[in-house]
Amino acid sequence: MSEIKILQGPELSSLGLLLEKYRRGQNKFGDMIIGPFWVNLIVEKITGGDEKALALTKDGQVEAFVIHKTGSNSVLASMVYVDKTERREALLSELVFRMRKIYSAKSIVFGDPVPDMDIEAQKRIFLSAGFRVLERYKMEFSAPYEVKEVDRPPGFTFKKYSKTLDRKVARLDQRAYRDHPDEPILEVLTDTGSNPPSLRIVRSGPAFFERSLSSFALSGSELAGGIYCTHMGKELWISNLVVDPHFRGQGLGKYLLFKVLKGMKPGGYRRCMLMVSADNHSALNMYKKFRFKLKRNRFNFVYTTGQGVKNH
Ligand SMILES: CC(C)(COP(=O)(O)OP(=O)(O)OC[C@H]1O[C@@H](n2cnc3c(N)ncnc32)[C@H](O)[C@@H]1OP(=O)(O)O)[C@@H](O)C(=O)NCCC(=O)NCCS
């Protein structure tokens, strides 16, 4: 029988080595929901911070764990590790059920499925534990970089990121996703004290944030939209493209995207990746017009008890 443990603070550092091993062995973390920088943030934070891990151990060895944060109504599970054994399905299932039991009155979001485990098996496990499945697409734009000219929409000024924009970016993200299918995730992110992932990335420092290609559009002093990018070597990631609902349909999203794609070649980037929800039709339309190709799909798993978290 496995034992269950909640690891916190310095205790988490024991998991760092496992994650590193896993990351090197699989090299699959780049495919995960939030992008390649997420794992680095986690590994970076694993020696402290406010994440916890729910770990299954056997004979003192960690066999599986899920890193998560808790808020007043929600739990955000940001990473699952299941050791490579024939018991993977059983271990994942146990982790998911234990999470539900421990945090019974909460809304739980699993941001990433296990990267190298059969997705149908994972879906079955999460569905049987009462979770909903949200589908996300990973999309890629790559050489020969054919980017059609896009006219600059009138009435906006464009700025590079600076720290003074942080609060406005957070407010913009919250306003823009209010009516969006990703909302349960955003709501959980807010409740667990995380900023939207994009903002965490902006704050993650020069190693991952692609400052020169990220830009923000202002209408007067109001932030109307923004595109923020990160990078991993020669791979560029759009971590968020967002336009305030009030300024949509004026060509701003298109222009922000165009500026990034046009900057790829001079920046030495070979490809540009992003994740988008399968039911985000306006965004999907736009990416397809720019010749983004669908690479693969990914899933978020969302569980809600209906208590404490509204409108799910
Ligand atoms: C996606 C988003 C950035 C588009 O911004 P926008 O400024 O309204 O977009 P644009 O006016 O530049 O339109 C760009 C293209 O998007 C598509 N589009 C825009 N609004 C649309 C709608 N209501 N329905 C379908 N397609 C739409 C069209 O293909 C359009 O191209 P066209 O003008 O050549 O027809 C904006 O809707 C948004 O912020 N959504 C919430 C955040 C989000 O989902 N971001 C993407 C996450 S990956």
Ligand as a Chemical Component Dictionary entry (heavy atoms), coordinates in Angstrom:
data_LIG
# 
_chem_comp.id                   LIG 
_chem_comp.type                 NON-POLYMER 
_chem_comp.pdbx_formal_charge   0 
_chem_comp.three_letter_code    LIG 
# 
loop_
_chem_comp_atom.comp_id 
_chem_comp_atom.atom_id 
_chem_comp_atom.alt_atom_id 
_chem_comp_atom.type_symbol 
_chem_comp_atom.charge 
_chem_comp_atom.model_Cartn_x 
_chem_comp_atom.model_Cartn_y 
_chem_comp_atom.model_Cartn_z 
_chem_comp_atom.pdbx_ordinal 
LIG C1  C1  C 0 -8.508  36.685 -29.786 1  
LIG C2  C2  C 0 -8.454  38.197 -29.611 2  
LIG C3  C3  C 0 -7.036  38.565 -29.134 3  
LIG C4  C4  C 0 -8.734  38.877 -30.950 4  
LIG O1  O1  O 0 -8.531  40.264 -30.808 5  
LIG P1  P1  P 0 -9.243  41.353 -31.761 6  
LIG O2  O2  O 0 -8.500  42.636 -31.619 7  
LIG O3  O3  O 0 -10.684 41.390 -31.519 8  
LIG O4  O4  O 0 -8.981  40.705 -33.181 9  
LIG P2  P2  P 0 -8.941  41.431 -34.602 10 
LIG O5  O5  O 0 -9.956  42.523 -34.659 11 
LIG O6  O6  O 0 -7.540  41.819 -34.910 12 
LIG O7  O7  O 0 -9.392  40.220 -35.513 13 
LIG C5  C5  C 0 -8.455  39.239 -35.876 14 
LIG C6  C6  C 0 -9.077  38.028 -36.507 15 
LIG O8  O8  O 0 -9.679  37.295 -35.474 16 
LIG C7  C7  C 0 -10.837 36.687 -35.958 17 
LIG N1  N1  N 0 -11.964 37.201 -35.189 18 
LIG C8  C8  C 0 -12.027 38.321 -34.455 19 
LIG N2  N2  N 0 -13.219 38.417 -33.832 20 
LIG C9  C9  C 0 -13.930 37.328 -34.202 21 
LIG C10 C10 C 0 -15.221 36.830 -33.891 22 
LIG N3  N3  N 0 -16.067 37.508 -33.082 23 
LIG N4  N4  N 0 -15.608 35.656 -34.436 24 
LIG C11 C11 C 0 -14.789 34.965 -35.255 25 
LIG N5  N5  N 0 -13.538 35.392 -35.583 26 
LIG C12 C12 C 0 -13.120 36.547 -35.067 27 
LIG C13 C13 C 0 -10.974 37.037 -37.394 28 
LIG O9  O9  O 0 -10.351 36.004 -38.126 29 
LIG C14 C14 C 0 -10.178 38.292 -37.513 30 
LIG O10 O10 O 0 -9.596  38.421 -38.759 31 
LIG P3  P3  P 0 -10.295 39.337 -39.917 32 
LIG O11 O11 O 0 -10.441 40.711 -39.316 33 
LIG O12 O12 O 0 -9.309  39.269 -41.029 34 
LIG O13 O13 O 0 -11.599 38.683 -40.173 35 
LIG C15 C15 C 0 -9.525  38.686 -28.584 36 
LIG O14 O14 O 0 -10.782 38.177 -28.955 37 
LIG C16 C16 C 0 -9.244  38.293 -27.148 38 
LIG O15 O15 O 0 -8.534  38.999 -26.425 39 
LIG N6  N6  N 0 -9.812  37.169 -26.675 40 
LIG C17 C17 C 0 -9.655  36.712 -25.286 41 
LIG C18 C18 C 0 -8.243  36.287 -25.014 42 
LIG C19 C19 C 0 -7.866  35.134 -25.899 43 
LIG O16 O16 O 0 -8.665  34.252 -26.120 44 
LIG N7  N7  N 0 -6.614  35.140 -26.370 45 
LIG C20 C20 C 0 -6.089  34.076 -27.171 46 
LIG C21 C21 C 0 -5.530  33.066 -26.256 47 
LIG S1  S1  S 0 -4.420  32.030 -27.093 48 
# 
loop_
_chem_comp_bond.comp_id 
_chem_comp_bond.atom_id_1 
_chem_comp_bond.atom_id_2 
_chem_comp_bond.value_order 
_chem_comp_bond.pdbx_ordinal 
LIG C1  C2  SING 1  
LIG C2  C3  SING 2  
LIG C2  C4  SING 3  
LIG C2  C15 SING 4  
LIG C4  O1  SING 5  
LIG O1  P1  SING 6  
LIG P1  O2  DOUB 7  
LIG P1  O3  SING 8  
LIG P1  O4  SING 9  
LIG O4  P2  SING 10 
LIG P2  O5  DOUB 11 
LIG P2  O6  SING 12 
LIG P2  O7  SING 13 
LIG O7  C5  SING 14 
LIG C5  C6  SING 15 
LIG C6  O8  SING 16 
LIG C6  C14 SING 17 
LIG O8  C7  SING 18 
LIG C7  N1  SING 19 
LIG C7  C13 SING 20 
LIG N1  C8  SING 21 
LIG N1  C12 SING 22 
LIG C8  N2  DOUB 23 
LIG N2  C9  SING 24 
LIG C9  C10 SING 25 
LIG C9  C12 DOUB 26 
LIG C10 N3  SING 27 
LIG C10 N4  DOUB 28 
LIG N4  C11 SING 29 
LIG C11 N5  DOUB 30 
LIG N5  C12 SING 31 
LIG C13 O9  SING 32 
LIG C13 C14 SING 33 
LIG C14 O10 SING 34 
LIG O10 P3  SING 35 
LIG P3  O11 DOUB 36 
LIG P3  O12 SING 37 
LIG P3  O13 SING 38 
LIG C15 O14 SING 39 
LIG C15 C16 SING 40 
LIG C16 O15 DOUB 41 
LIG C16 N6  SING 42 
LIG N6  C17 SING 43 
LIG C17 C18 SING 44 
LIG C18 C19 SING 45 
LIG C19 O16 DOUB 46 
LIG C19 N7  SING 47 
LIG N7  C20 SING 48 
LIG C20 C21 SING 49 
LIG C21 S1  SING 50 
# 
